[in-house]
Amino acid sequence: MNPTGYREYRTPGLACSWTAALPPDAEPFVQRVLPDGCVDLVWAGGGILVAGPDTGPMPAVMRPGEEIAAVRFAPGTAPPVLGVPADALRDGRVPLRELWGGEADRLAEAVAAADDRRGALVAAVRERMGPADPLVAGVVAGLARGSVRGVADALGIGERQLRRRSLAAFGYGPKTLQRVLRFQRALGLARAGSPLAEAAFAAGYADQAHFAHEVRDLAGEPVRNLL
């Protein structure tokens, strides 16, 4: 059982916002963070960190007494807010001050002083929200159903342009993005109770063995252990 009290909140315009806290008398806790195509903005310990997008499992350490408030950007929506392409953040944990300078420090202080830290962070992010690359929705929807070439053709662009814009928007090329999104779909179905073979088929894997192989690559352990 996760002792951090992790909780997600529906947050329009974002994938979600979330909180976690580790009691002062608890042992340090290491959470395995899995690739999901998202970027998180995480307030903890008085500072704000930008996390992801990841290509493999990443350990996140929580310390006794630590409280976290965070927002999670849906795939492709973080760059207009953060001011950098997503591939500049891939597999990274970057202090927000490196991107926003003193504004990041002022935001961290405001969040720390707020009665509702999560709400304060959400409000600050919403003030900076801008339009994502208009191809984002089409790429995500298209990769759920078809091939990279098929998505490029449907969008009326070449595969090279699709790759360039995918790297900037998602932090991944389209093939890696497809792997990550398919992995998350299958994992969600399996967690909801679908048999592994059915979850694999519904998500678009060739078979259950293909799903199992991808889980080892993206999560670092067998699927049954992960579940």
C-alpha positions in Angstrom: 0.0 0.0 0.0 1.2 3.5 -0.9 1.5 5.4 2.5 1.6 8.9 0.9 -2.2 9.4 0.6 -1.8 10.2 -3.1 -5.0 11.7 -4.5 -5.9 12.9 -8.0 -8.5 15.7 -8.7 -10.4 16.3 -11.9 -9.0 19.6 -13.2 -10.5 21.1 -16.4 -7.8 22.0 -18.9 -5.3 19.6 -17.3 -4.9 15.8 -17.1 -5.4 16.3 -13.4 -4.0 17.9 -10.3 -2.8 15.9 -7.3 -1.5 15.9 -3.8 0.5 13.6 -1.6 1.9 13.7 2.0 4.1 11.4 4.0 3.6 11.5 7.8 6.5 12.8 9.9 6.9 9.4 11.6 7.0 7.4 8.3 10.0 5.9 6.6 11.2 7.5 3.4 9.1 6.2 0.5 10.2 5.5 -3.1 7.5 5.7 -5.7 8.0 4.2 -9.2 6.8 6.7 -11.8 5.8 5.2 -15.1 5.9 6.8 -18.6 2.5 8.3 -19.4 3.3 11.0 -22.0 2.5 13.7 -19.4 4.6 16.5 -17.8 4.1 17.3 -14.1 4.7 20.6 -12.3 5.5 19.6 -8.7 5.6 21.8 -5.6 7.5 20.2 -2.7 9.9 21.3 0.0 9.3 25.0 -0.9 10.4 24.6 -4.6 8.8 23.7 -7.9 10.1 20.9 -10.1 9.2 20.0 -13.7 9.0 16.3 -14.2 9.0 14.3 -17.4 8.0 13.2 -20.0 9.6 9.9 -19.2 10.7 7.0 -21.4 11.2 4.5 -18.6 10.5 4.0 -14.9 11.8 6.8 -12.7 12.1 6.7 -8.9 10.6 9.5 -6.9 11.6 9.8 -3.2 9.3 11.2 -0.6 10.7 12.1 2.8 8.9 12.0 6.2 6.8 15.1 6.7 6.9 16.1 3.0 3.8 17.5 1.4 3.3 17.7 -2.4 0.9 19.7 -4.6 1.2 19.2 -8.3 -0.5 19.6 -11.7 -0.3 17.1 -14.6 -0.4 18.4 -18.2 -2.1 16.2 -20.7 0.2 15.0 -23.5 1.3 17.8 -25.7 -0.1 20.7 -23.6 2.9 21.6 -21.4 5.2 23.5 -23.8 3.1 26.7 -24.1 3.0 27.0 -20.3 6.6 26.1 -19.6 8.1 28.0 -22.6 10.4 25.1 -23.8 9.8 22.2 -26.2 8.9 19.0 -24.4 12.0 17.1 -25.6 14.1 19.5 -23.7 12.6 18.0 -20.5 12.5 14.3 -21.6 13.6 12.0 -18.7 14.5 15.1 -16.7 13.7 16.6 -13.3 14.3 20.4 -13.8 13.8 23.2 -11.3 11.2 25.5 -12.6 13.5 28.5 -11.9 15.7 27.3 -14.7 12.8 28.0 -17.1 11.0 30.9 -15.4 13.7 32.6 -13.3 12.5 34.6 -10.4 8.9 34.1 -11.3 9.3 30.5 -10.3 10.6 31.4 -6.8 7.7 33.9 -6.3 5.2 31.2 -7.3 6.8 28.7 -5.0 6.5 31.1 -2.1 2.8 31.9 -3.0 2.0 28.2 -3.1 3.7 27.6 0.2 1.7 30.4 1.9 -1.6 29.4 0.4 -4.3 27.5 2.5 -5.1 25.5 -0.7 -1.7 24.9 -2.2 -3.0 22.7 -5.0 -5.6 25.3 -5.9 -2.9 28.1 -5.9 -0.7 26.1 -8.3 -3.6 25.3 -10.6 -4.6 28.9 -10.8 -1.1 30.0 -11.6 -0.8 27.5 -14.4 -4.2 28.4 -15.9 -3.0 32.0 -16.2 -0.2 30.9 -18.5 -2.2 28.3 -20.5 -1.9 28.8 -24.2 -2.9 26.9 -27.3 -1.0 23.7 -27.9 0.2 22.7 -31.4 -3.1 22.2 -33.3 -1.9 18.7 -34.4 -1.8 17.4 -30.8 -5.3 16.0 -30.6 -5.1 14.5 -34.1 -1.8 12.8 -33.3 -3.0 11.3 -30.0 -6.3 10.1 -31.5 -4.6 8.8 -34.7 -1.9 6.8 -32.9 -4.5 5.1 -30.9 -5.9 3.6 -34.1 -3.3 3.4 -36.8 0.3 3.7 -38.0 2.6 6.7 -37.9 2.4 6.9 -41.7 -1.4 6.8 -41.5 -1.4 9.6 -39.0 0.9 11.7 -41.1 -1.2 11.2 -44.2 -4.4 11.9 -42.3 -3.0 15.2 -41.0 -1.6 16.1 -44.4 2.0 16.4 -43.3 5.2 14.3 -44.0 6.6 11.8 -41.5 9.6 14.0 -40.8 7.4 17.0 -39.9 5.3 14.8 -37.8 8.4 13.6 -35.9 9.7 17.1 -35.4 6.4 18.5 -34.1 5.8 15.4 -31.9 9.2 15.8 -30.3 8.4 19.5 -29.5 4.9 18.8 -28.3 5.2 15.5 -26.5 8.9 15.0 -25.9 8.8 11.8 -27.9 8.8 10.8 -31.6 5.4 9.4 -32.7 6.5 5.8 -32.4 7.6 6.2 -28.8 4.5 8.2 -28.0 2.3 5.4 -29.5 4.2 2.8 -27.3 3.6 4.9 -24.1 0.0 5.6 -24.8 -0.8 2.0 -25.7 1.0 0.8 -22.5 -1.1 3.2 -20.4 -4.3 2.0 -22.1 -3.6 -1.6 -21.5 -2.5 -1.0 -17.9 -5.7 0.9 -17.2 -7.8 -1.9 -18.5 -5.9 -4.5 -16.5 -6.2 -2.5 -13.3 -9.9 -2.2 -14.0 -10.1 -6.0 -13.9 -9.8 -7.0 -17.6 -7.9 -10.3 -18.1 -4.4 -9.5 -19.4 -5.0 -11.1 -22.8 -8.2 -9.0 -23.3 -6.5 -5.8 -22.1 -3.6 -6.4 -24.5 -5.9 -7.0 -27.5 -8.1 -4.0 -26.7 -5.1 -1.7 -26.4 -3.7 -2.8 -29.7 -0.9 -5.3 -28.8 -0.3 -8.2 -31.1 -0.9 -10.6 -28.1 -0.4 -10.9 -24.3 3.4 -11.7 -24.8 3.8 -8.4 -26.7 2.2 -6.5 -23.8 4.3 -8.3 -21.2 7.5 -7.4 -23.2 6.5 -3.7 -23.4 5.7 -3.6 -19.7 9.2 -4.9 -18.8 10.7 -2.2 -21.1 8.6 0.7 -19.9 8.0 -0.2 -16.2 11.0 -2.3 -15.4 9.2 -5.3 -13.9 6.7 -8.0 -14.9 3.2 -6.9 -15.5 1.7 -9.0 -12.6 4.2 -7.6 -10.2 3.3 -4.1 -11.4 -0.4 -4.7 -11.0 
